[in-house]
C-alpha cells in the first residue's frame, strides 16, 4: 500500500485513443454490437497496460527501485452477471485494502450513520498510515479508507458480531457476493502481518486513548489482517463488487431504498477518499 499523495501516471497510446473512439460510437449500436465493442475496449486497455507496464512501474511513487512489473488483469461484471476480462484476470492476489470497502458496507449495515461519529468522511493529505493525522483530530480518523479508519470500522464489526465470527465475517460476505464455494486466505501474508503491523497497533492504541476503540486491539488486528488476506482473482472481485451498482432509490420499498442509499454513501466515499484503496488493486 502506498502514500495517498502518490499519482498514477497516465499513459496515452494508440490503443487507449482507439478505445475512447469506440466508446463514443457504442451508443448507436444494438446490444450485441455494444457488447462486442465493450469487450474490445477491455482487452485493449489490458493490452496497453501490459505493454507499457515497465514505464508505468518506473513512474509510480513508492516502488522498490528496479522492481519488475507483476501480471496485470482486469474484469468488468455486467448487471446480468456476465464477465468481460482482459489480461491475467484469472490470477489470484490478496485484496488487501480493497477489503475496506466491504467492511465499510457491513459496518454501515450494522449501525448506519452512527459510524460517522467515530470516523470522518473527508480526504486526508497525509499518508494512509499517518498517526500525525490522528493527533490533529483527537483520535477520529479522517475517513474509512486510511488504516486508522479501517481499524475503527473493523472494531465496530468485532463489537457487533458474535464470538468466533469476527475474523471470518468479511471473507464470508465477499464469498457470498462473488458466488464462490469458498474463500482462500493468503497464509503467508497472514503470518507476515501478525509478525509486523506495529504501526497499526500504535494507531489503535492512540485511538483507544481517545476512547475511539471499543474492543481488544488484538481481536481487531486479527480480524483486520484476515480481511486483508482474502485472495481473489479479478473475475471474482468484479462479481463481489457488482452489488454496489444497486443505487437506484426506491421510496416504496424501505429495504431497497436503505440499501441504495448506503451504496451511494460507500461509492461517494470511495471516489473522494479511496485513493489508497484503488492503488492497492494491483497485486
Secondary structure, 3 states (H helix, E strand, C coil): CCCCCCCCCCCCCHHHHHHHHHHHHHHHCCHHHHHHHHHHHHHHHHHHHHHCHHHHHHHCCCCCCCCCCCCCEEEEECCCCCEEEEECCCCCEECHHHHHHHHHHHHHHHHHHHHHHCECCCCCCCCCCCCHHHHHCCCCECCCCCHHHHHHHHHHHHHHCCCCCHHHHHHHHHHHHHCCCCCEECHHHHHHHHHCCHHHHHHHHHHHHCCCCCCCHHHHHHHHHHHHCEEECHHHHHHHHHHHHCCCCCCCCHHHHHHHHHHHHHHHHHHHHCHHHHHCCCC
